[in-house]
Amino acid sequence: MRINRTMLDLIQADITTLDVDAIVNAANSSLLGGGGVDGAIHRAAGPDLLAECRTLGGCPTGEAKITKGYRLKARRVIHSVGPVYSGSPRDAELLASAVRSSLRLADDYRLKSIAFPAISTGAYGYPMDEAARIILSTLIECLRAQETTLERVIMCLYDRHAYQVFGAALRELA
């Protein structure tokens, strides 16, 4: 889907293998690694990523911080902290804020390509269909509303189920 000058793509892949300017890490607030996407990114990037993350002082939910990519093909990692799902309306606000914060950092660093995972849908328990609508509508809204350096935004889904759910949400929003 093209939005102004930016291409929004959905792919099924391992985000740690992508050759892009930045991948978004579905991080926890400590930024010190964890399970799921977070653990996979830390393992693939190597110990220097953890060392840099230790200097950042954590990150509040709904915000993002940026580091180098180290041993990843991606040049940067944007650590975005989504909410633990509680069913409250605040969850959606925090998830959208995490996406917006990531996009802001991408523009601040004049990045051309970025890949997002399904933030908060793993251990944080966010229902996949709700998260897909929030993440995709936030991406679309931001890309329509502002000039951006981004030429390509990728939603990188790890498995077929997530890919199908995000695909259905994108068709609904298009």
Secondary structure, DSSP 8 states (H G I E B T S, - for coil): -EETTEEEEEEES-GGG--SSEEEEEE-TT-S--SHHHHHHHHHH-HHHHHHHHTTT---TT-EEEEE-TTSSSSEEEEEE-----SSHHHHHHHHHHHHHHHHHHHHTT-SEEEE--TTSSTT---HHHHHHHHHHHHHHHHHHS--S-SEEEEEESSHHHHHHHHHHHHHH-
